[in-house]
Amino acid sequence: MGSDRWVLDPSSRRVALDVLRRGPISRAALGRALGLSSGSLTRITKPMVASGFLVQGAPVGAAAGRPSLPLDVDASAAHFVGVTIVVGRMYGVLTDLKGHVVGEATLDGDWRTSADAVAAIASLVARFSAAAPVQGIGVTLGAAVDGDGSVRGAEFLGWPTTPLATFIAERTGIPATAENDVNAYAVAEHWFGTGRGCSEFAVLTIGAGVGLGLVCNDQLVVGHHGAAGMIGFARLPDGREARGVVESAAIARRVSAVLERPVAYGQIAALAQTDARVAAVLDDVADAVGQLAGLVALVTSPERLLISGDGVALIADRRHRVRSVFGRLSLAYVTPPSLHLAEVGFREWARGAAAVAIRRHMAPLD
């Protein structure tokens, strides 16, 4: 796939971005969404179809009249590397232009210096580049990240403020971006997952931490210095601090207290099946998640709200409790958001990193 396929003028990029996020889409629907006449749309899309960047689907429509040929992007037109960093490990994926994971890899190591992290990321990129040319790199971690890709507050790694994206681009020669992991996951779900097709979308993540990714009017809300979404510090309607109730470490402490012995987080789900005391803790956690989701909905009013993260596994069979508490907090005169729950692993976090690289590649009109 030649790089000339990416030589797109602003109008063509605008069309490409809309087809990427909404396709397959008919020309009529695309023209309405972009405010373009049939003639203008044909002029823009004809060379993009000829180059293979856009592809035409099978004809659809009624027997009478001219059938529609929906447009979609060729997912193989570009590839991106996404990497998420945690203590002692990196998870990497290679995705196509539509965010489909086509390769995976992990690296274990000590990322206590950003230089070590950059070297490790470069090695992952080199590994993936053997399979396909890489057009962009995205890296995420649990920290605030500025718009220029500078990481702030990565205390878990012991880093000072670090221009991570710049360092990676200089090392690899490939455009790079860095983002908070929850924000990046929200981008991936907005473009390619649960939030696809809606302009107001929120992701609440629970697990080792508690975070919020928010999309308003199709734009990711990052806040000053990228520090938006610190929802774990919020007080629940019952007065408790959210992170002290729903974070994995807090749950493990509570279960250990009721059983009067140390209990690892990974043991809790099994224990809840046979011990009513542990089950009661998870009932309370599910209720607290419902309160937190209700608080998010009241403040942000999204069209869809996704509760995700590894912590969802503990309350998967208590969804009814989450939904019940959430429903009681909805405003009577506002249609509540549709509520979705899904467990997420590090593969999905890394896919989120690739999604922000895809977004940057299409950035002129995002």
Secondary structure in CASP SS format (residue, H / E / C, confidence):
PFRMAT SS
TARGET T0000
AUTHOR 0000-0000-0000
METHOD secondary structure of the structure
MODEL  1
M C 1.00
G C 1.00
S H 1.00
D H 1.00
R H 1.00
W H 1.00
V C 1.00
L C 1.00
D C 1.00
P H 1.00
S H 1.00
S H 1.00
R H 1.00
R H 1.00
V H 1.00
A H 1.00
L H 1.00
D H 1.00
V H 1.00
L H 1.00
R H 1.00
R H 1.00
G C 1.00
P C 1.00
I E 1.00
S C 1.00
R H 1.00
A H 1.00
A H 1.00
L H 1.00
G H 1.00
R H 1.00
A H 1.00
L H 1.00
G C 1.00
L C 1.00
S C 1.00
S H 1.00
G H 1.00
S H 1.00
L H 1.00
T H 1.00
R H 1.00
I H 1.00
T H 1.00
K H 1.00
P H 1.00
M H 1.00
V H 1.00
A H 1.00
S H 1.00
G C 1.00
F C 1.00
L E 1.00
V E 1.00
Q E 1.00
G C 1.00
A C 1.00
P C 1.00
V E 1.00
G C 1.00
A C 1.00
A C 1.00
A C 1.00
G C 1.00
R C 1.00
P C 1.00
S E 1.00
L C 1.00
P C 1.00
L E 1.00
D E 1.00
V E 1.00
D C 1.00
A H 1.00
S H 1.00
A H 1.00
A C 1.00
H E 1.00
F E 1.00
V E 1.00
G E 1.00
V E 1.00
T E 1.00
I E 1.00
V E 1.00
V C 1.00
G C 1.00
R E 1.00
M E 1.00
Y E 1.00
G E 1.00
V E 1.00
L E 1.00
T E 1.00
D E 1.00
L C 1.00
K C 1.00
G C 1.00
H C 1.00
V E 1.00
V E 1.00
G E 1.00
E E 1.00
A E 1.00
T E 1.00
L E 1.00
D E 1.00
G C 1.00
D C 1.00
W C 1.00
R C 1.00
T C 1.00
S H 1.00
A H 1.00
D H 1.00
A H 1.00
V H 1.00
A H 1.00
A H 1.00
I H 1.00
A H 1.00
S H 1.00
L H 1.00
V H 1.00
A H 1.00
R H 1.00
F H 1.00
S H 1.00
A C 1.00
A C 1.00
A C 1.00
P C 1.00
V C 1.00
Q C 1.00
G E 1.00
I E 1.00
G E 1.00
V E 1.00
T E 1.00
L E 1.00
G C 1.00
A C 1.00
A E 1.00
V E 1.00
D C 1.00
G C 1.00
D C 1.00
G C 1.00
S C 1.00
V E 1.00
R E 1.00
G C 1.00
A C 1.00
E C 1.00
F C 1.00
L C 1.00
G C 1.00
W C 1.00
P C 1.00
T C 1.00
T E 1.00
P C 1.00
L H 1.00
A H 1.00
T H 1.00
F H 1.00
I H 1.00
A H 1.00
E H 1.00
R H 1.00
T H 1.00
G C 1.00
I C 1.00
P C 1.00
A E 1.00
T E 1.00
A E 1.00
E E 1.00
N E 1.00
D H 1.00
V H 1.00
N H 1.00
A H 1.00
Y H 1.00
A H 1.00
V H 1.00
A H 1.00
E H 1.00
H H 1.00
W H 1.00
F H 1.00
G C 1.00
T C 1.00
G C 1.00
R C 1.00
G C 1.00
C C 1.00
S C 1.00
E C 1.00
F E 1.00
A E 1.00
V E 1.00
L E 1.00
T E 1.00
I E 1.00
G C 1.00
A C 1.00
G C 1.00
V E 1.00
G E 1.00
L E 1.00
G E 1.00
L E 1.00
V E 1.00
C E 1.00
N C 1.00
D C 1.00
Q E 1.00
L E 1.00
V E 1.00
V C 1.00
G C 1.00
H H 1.00
H H 1.00
G H 1.00
A C 1.00
A C 1.00
G C 1.00
M C 1.00
I H 1.00
G H 1.00
F H 1.00
A C 1.00
R E 1.00
L C 1.00
P C 1.00
D C 1.00
G C 1.00
R C 1.00
E E 1.00
A C 1.00
R H 1.00
G H 1.00
V H 1.00
V H 1.00
E C 1.00
S H 1.00
A H 1.00
A H 1.00
I H 1.00
A H 1.00
R H 1.00
R H 1.00
V H 1.00
S H 1.00
A H 1.00
V H 1.00
L H 1.00
E C 1.00
R C 1.00
P C 1.00
V C 1.00
A C 1.00
Y H 1.00
G H 1.00
Q H 1.00
I H 1.00
A H 1.00
A H 1.00
L H 1.00
A H 1.00
Q C 1.00
T C 1.00
D C 1.00
A H 1.00
R H 1.00
V H 1.00
A H 1.00
A H 1.00
V H 1.00
L H 1.00
D H 1.00
D H 1.00
V H 1.00
A H 1.00
D H 1.00
A H 1.00
V H 1.00
G H 1.00
Q H 1.00
L H 1.00
A H 1.00
G H 1.00
L H 1.00
V H 1.00
A H 1.00
L H 1.00
V H 1.00
T H 1.00
S C 1.00
P C 1.00
E C 1.00
R E 1.00
L E 1.00
L E 1.00
I E 1.00
S E 1.00
G C 1.00
D H 1.00
G H 1.00
V H 1.00
A H 1.00
L H 1.00
I H 1.00
A H 1.00
D H 1.00
R H 1.00
R H 1.00
H H 1.00
R H 1.00
V H 1.00
R H 1.00
S H 1.00
V H 1.00
F H 1.00
G H 1.00
R H 1.00
L C 1.00
S C 1.00
L C 1.00
A C 1.00
Y C 1.00
V C 1.00
T C 1.00
P C 1.00
P C 1.00
S E 1.00
L E 1.00
H E 1.00
L E 1.00
A E 1.00
E C 1.00
V C 1.00
G C 1.00
F H 1.00
R H 1.00
E H 1.00
W H 1.00
A H 1.00
R H 1.00
G H 1.00
A H 1.00
A H 1.00
A H 1.00
V H 1.00
A H 1.00
I H 1.00
R H 1.00
R H 1.00
H H 1.00
M C 1.00
A H 1.00
P H 1.00
L H 1.00
D C 1.00
END
